[in-house]
Amino acid sequence: MEKPCPLRLLLLRFCLSGWSCLPFLMQPAASTAAERLHARSTIKASEAAEHIAALADDAFEGREGGRRGGRAAGGYVEQAIAPLGLLPVGDNGGYFQSFASSHGTLRNVLALLPGSDPACGDELVVIGGHYDHVGYGNARNSFGPFGFVHNGADDNASGVAGVIEIAEALAGLPQPPRRSILIAFWDGEEQGLLGSKHFLGNRPAALRGQQIVFSINLDMIGRLRQRLEVFGTRSAVGLEELVTRANNLPGQNPLPLAFDWKVEADSDHYSFLRRGIPTLMFHTGLHDDYHRPSDDVHLVNLAGLEPVVRLTLAALLEVADSPEKRLEFRSRCLNESNASRSRLEAAAFLPPGSTSRWGIGTRFDDANPTIPVVVAVRVASPAARGGLQIKDRILAINDQSLRDQQDMVSRLSDVPPGGIVEVTVAREGRVLSLSWQE
C-alpha cells in the first residue's frame, strides 16, 4: 500500500499542479459512511498482535517511564507512526514532547491528522493511551513478585496497539474529518498520569491556539470477557447514545457495554475530565495479572480487541466529523458515581390496576434527555409481552427518534386502539427492535 502523504504535502501538490488551493479549503466534506466502514475494516487483530508482542517483549524491561526500557518503547512507537504521514507535533518539529520528572526524562509521542473544515480549525479531538508500565515492579507499583520483568501486555500494550491501528486507519481516509485529530501516546501514567497532565498544562507550540473539545483514552483493552466497560459517558449530554449508536453501525459487531459512572484518577482520561473536557475511556476490566509479571502476550484476547478498537474509531469519527457544535462539558459528572446510576435506574412500582396504557414507567436522565430509561414494566402488559425490560433505554418509537420523555409519551398516546407499536431500545449498548399490540 502506498504510504499516505501529510495533508500539507497534498495541498502543496494541488497548488504546484495548477489547482487552486482556495476551493479545496472552502469546500470541506465529512468522510462518507462507506469510507468510515472501510476504515474500520482495516483494523486487524493480527496487526495489533504484532505491536503487543513487540512492546511486551522482555527487551523493553517493562517499559518503565524514565528508564532505558521506557525510552526504547517510545522509540518503537515513533517508528510505528512515522511512516503514516501524520504531522509530528512534539518539540522542535519532532514527535516527542519531553519533560523532566523525579523518575527521569519522560516523553509523550504526538502526531496530528489536520482537519478539513476551516470552520472547526481551532477544535481538536484526541485519541490516546499510555505506553509506559512498571518495569521490574516494586512495592509501590506491583502486586508482585518483584524483580521480574512486568511486560504489561494488557496494561497497556493493548491500548497502544489500538491507538496505532486507529492512526493507520485515519491516515488512510480519502478525506480527513472536519476536526483535527491528535494521536497521543502518554508516558508516566503509572507514575501519576504525568504525561497527560504535562501535555494539558504545557501544550506544544504546534498545538497552541487549538481547543481540545473531546478525547478518548484506551487503557487495558486486551481482556474482553463479558462486557466492555465505558467510562465518561456522563461528561457531555448524549455521549451514551453516541457510543451506543457507534456500537451498532452497519458492519459493526455490537459489543455488550457496561456504562460506568465512577470518576477516579486511575488513568489518563481523568486528566482531561479535571480540565473540563468531555472524555471517554474504553477498558476491558481488571484481572489477576494486573501489575504482575504474568500480564503477558498469550493471555490477550485478540478476537475481542478488534471490535473494541473498531468501536473506538467509530465513536471518534462521530465527534470529529459531526456538523453539530462542539460538545459541552457536563460538570455534574465529577460528582456522580455508580450509586447515582443505581438511583436513576431503580425500579419503580406500577400497581396491577394502573391505568398506564402500555404498562411502562420511565425516568428522565438529564445527561441523556432523548433516551428515557425504563424503570417499570407492568406484569402481563403489552410492553412486557413485547419484551421490554427495566433499564432499557428507549431510542425511538415507530422508527422516529425522540426529542425527550414527553415526546415519547405523546407518540405512544397517538397510537390508535389495537395498533402495533414498534419500539427501538438500547440494552447494554446493543440496539434491539421490539414491538407490541394493545
N, C-alpha and C positions, 0 to 999 in steps of 0.2 A: 504493500500500500504506500502511496506517495505521502511523504511527510507533510502535514498541514502547515501552511505558512501563517505567520502572525498577521493580524488584521492590518497593522501599519504597513507591512510589505505589500499586502493585497491592494491597499489604497494607492500605494506608490506605483504599482504596476498599471492600475487603471489610468492614472494620470499620465504616465510616460507613454502609454499606448494611444493617447489622444482622447480618451474618455474624460468626461467632466466629472470631477470628484463631487461637486455640489449636489447633483441629483441623487447620487448614491447615499450621501449623508442625510438628505432631506426626505428620503422615502424608506424609513425603517419598516421592517416586516418581521413579525414573530415567526419562529420556526413552525412548520406545519405539523399537524398531528402525525402524518406519515414519517416525517423526519424525526420526530421525537420517538416514535415507535422503533425506527431503525436504530437510533442512538441507544435505546435501552437494550436492544438485541445484541449490541456489540459488547455488552458487559458479560464476561465469561468467567465461570468459576475456575476453569483451568488456568487462565491468565492470572487471576488473583492468587491462585495457589503458588505460582512461581514467586510472587513478591513475598508472600507469607513465609515460604520456605527460606528465602534469602535472608529476610530480616530476623527470623527466629533461629538462624544458624548460630552455633557456638562461637563462630568467628567474631560476632558483634558483641560478645561478652555481656549480653543482657541489656545493651543499648542505654546504659545509664547516662543521663544528661551531664555534660561537663567532663566525661571520661572518654577514653580512647574509643570504646565501642560505640558510644553515643555519637561521637563525631563521625565515625565511619558510617553509621546508619544515616546520618544527614547527607553524607556524600552519595550514598546509594539512592536516596530519594531524589536528590538533584539530578543524578544521571537518568533516573526513570522519567522525569518530566521534561528535561531539556529538549529531547527530540520532538516534542509535540508542537513547538512553535508558539507556545504561550509566552506572554511578556514577563520577563523577570522584574519583580518589583521589590526586591530586598534592598540592601545597602549598595550604593555605588554601581547601580546597573546590574547587579547580580541577583541570584535567587535567595541568598542568605540574609537574614536580619539577625545580627549577632548582638549579644548583650552579656554583661558580666553578672554573675551571681555568686553566692557563697559556695556554690558547688563547682565553680569554674565558668568558662565561657560557654554559653548556650546559643543555639542557632535555630530560629524558625526558618522554614523554607516557604517562599511565597511566589506565586505565579498568577497572572491575570489574563482572563479572556475579556477583552473590551466589549462593551455592549454596542448595539447597533442603532439605538434610538437617542439622538441628542437631547430629547426632552427628559430623558432619565439619566443624563450624563453624570450627575453627581450622586447617583444611587448605586450602592454596592451590595451585592449578595455574597455571602461567604460560605464555603463548604470546607470543613477541616477535620482533622483528627491528630492526636499526638503520636509521635513516633518513638518517644523515649520509653524506657522501662526501668527496672530496679537493679540492673547489674547482677551482682552476686548475692544480693539480699543482705539485710541486716535486721536488727530488732525493730528498727523504725519503720521499715517498708516491706517486710516479708513475714509470712506465716511459717517460714522455714521449710526444710532445713537451710541454714545459712552456708555461705561459702561455695555454693554451686551456681552455675550459670542459670539465671532465670530468663528463659528465652522469650516469654511473653508472646506466644503465637496468637492468642486471642487478644491479649492486652499489651499493645494494641496494633500488632502487625496486621490483624484482620481489618481494623479500621483504616489503616494506612493503605492497604491493598485496595480497599473500597474507594478511597479518595483518588488513588491513581487511576483506577478503572473509570471513574467519573470524569477525571481530567481528560482521558483519552477520548471518551465519548463526546465531551463538549468540543474538543479540538476538531473532531470530525464532522460537526454540524455544518451544513452548507451555508446557513445564515446564523450568526451569533444571536443570542437572546437580546431583548431590549436593554436589560440592565447588565452592567459588568459583573463578572463572577470572579471572586478571589478564591484560588485554590491554596489552602494553607495546611502546613504540617507543623504542629506545635512541639517545641522542646520543653522539658522541665515540668510537664504536667504532674509527674509523680512526686515532684518536689514542692507542690503547692500551686499548680496551674500557672507556673511562672511565664511560660511562653505566650499564652493568650493574654495574660494580664499585661505583659510588656508591650505586646502589639497594640492593645487598645489604648494604652497610655502614651505610646511613642510611635505614632504612625510613620512608616517610611515616607520619604519625600514624594515618591511616585504616587502615593495614595492620599496625600493631604488634599483637603477640599472635597473629598467624597464622603458621603454619609452612609454608614452601614445600616441597611434597612431590614436585613433578615440574615439569619445564619443557621447552619445545620452542623451538628457535631456527630461524628461516628466514633464510638468507643465500645470495643468488645462486641463485635457483631458476628463472631465466628462460632457461636454455640447455640444456634437456633434449636429450640426444643418445641414447646407447646405454642408460645406466643412471642411476638416481637414487642418489646417494651418501647413505648414512645413517650418521651418527656417533653415538656414545654408547650404543649398544645393550648395551654391557658394563657400564654404570653401575648396573644393577639386574638381578636374576635374572629371566629370562623376557621381557626387553624385545624381543629379536629375534623371538621368537614372537609377541608382541603386535603388533609392526609388520607382520609377515607376515600375520597374520590380518586386521588392519585393511586391508591392501593387497588382500585377496581377499574383502571383504564383498560381498553382493549389490548390484548397481548400481555397483560399483567396478571400473573398468578396471584390472586389476593391472599394475603397472609392474615392469620388471626392476630389482632393487635390488642395490646393492653395499654391503655392510656393512663400514665402515672402522673399524679399531680404534685408530687413532692419536689421541692426545690432545695437542693443541698450542694455544697461545694465539693462535689465528688468527681467532676470532670470539667472540661473547658467550656461547656455550654453555660456553666454558672457565671463565668467571667462576663459573658455577653448579656445574660439576664440582669446582672447587677448594674450594667451600663444602660439598661432600658432598651434593649434590642430584642425584638421577637426572635425566639430561638427554639429549634427542635433538637432533640438528641435521640438517635436510634441505638438500641442496646439489646443484646440477646440474653442478658442476665448474668449474675454471679454464679460461681461454681466452686467445687472443692479444690480446683487447681489455681484459683485466683491468688496472685502474688506468691506462687510457689514454683520451684524448678520444674514441676510436672506440667505446666502450661505449655504444651508442645504441639508441633505441627500435626501429628497423626490424630489428635483429638478435635481438630477444626472440622466443623460441618460445612463443607464447601457447597453442597447442594442447597443448604439453607442460606448461605451467604449471598449467593447470586440474586435471588429475589429481593433480599434486603437492600442491596445496592441499587437494583433497578427501581425499587420504590423510592429510594432517596433521590435518584436522578429525576424521577417524575415529579416529586414534590418540589425540588429545587427549581425546575423549569416552570412549574406552575406560577411561582412567585417571580422569577427572573423575567418571564415573558408576559406577565399579566398587564393588560392595558389599564387596569384599575390603579388608583392612587396607592401609595406605599402603605404597608401595614402599620397600624398604630400600636405601640406597646401598651399592654394591659397590665398596669402596675399591681392590680389585685392578686395576680398570680403568685407574687412573692409571699403572700400571707395565706395561701391556700395549701392544702395537704390532701392526702388520701382520705383523711377523716372528713374533709369538706366534700369530697366526692361521694362518700358514703351517705352523707346527709342529703345531697342533691338526689341521689338515686334511690333513697329509702322508699320502700313500698308504701303506698297509700291504700286506704281501705275503701272499697266500693261495696256497699251492702247488697245482698241479693235482690232487694226490691228497688235498687237505684233506677232512676229514670233516664240514666245515660243510655242513649240510643244504641251505641256501638259497644258499650262496656269498656271504655277506655278512660284512663286518667293520665294526664301528662303534667310535666312541671317545666317551667321556663328556666333557661340557663342563659345568663347574660353574656357568657363567653361564646355561646353558640345559639344565638336567638332564632335562627332559621331552622333548627333541628330539635324540636321539643323532645324531652326524654320521657319515655313511658314509665310510669310509676304505679299503674294499676291496670289489671285486666280482669274483668268480672268473669267468674267461672261460667262456662256454657254460653257466653255472649258471642255475637258474631265475630268480634276481634279474636277471642280465644279460639274459636273454631278455625279461624284463618291462620293461626299460628303465631300471633303477636305475643311477645314476651316482655316482661319487666326489664328495664334498662335498654331496650331497643331505642334507637333514635329515628324519628320519622323524618325522612328526607323529602318525600313527595307524595301527593295524592293524585291519583289518575295521571301520572307522568308529569305533573306540574310541581315545580319546586315551591317551597313555602316562603312567605315573607316573614312570618312569625307564628306564634302559637295561636293567636286569634284567627289568622288566615287558615290554619289547619281546621279549627272549629267550624269556620264558615264553609269551607269546602266539603266537610263531612255532612254538614247540615243541608247542603244543596243537593245531596244525592236523593233521587226520588225514592219513594217507598218501594221496597223489593229490589232496588238497584244493587248492582255489584260494585264494590269499592276496590280499586287497585291501589295498594299502599307500598311504597318503596321505603325500606328501613335499613339502617346500618346496625349491625350486630357484631361487636368485637372487630370493627374495622372492615367487615365484609358487607357488601350491599346485597340485599335479598328482596325479591318481589313476592308480596303476599296479596291475597285477595279474600274477600268475604262478602256474604249477602245477608241482608237483614232478615 
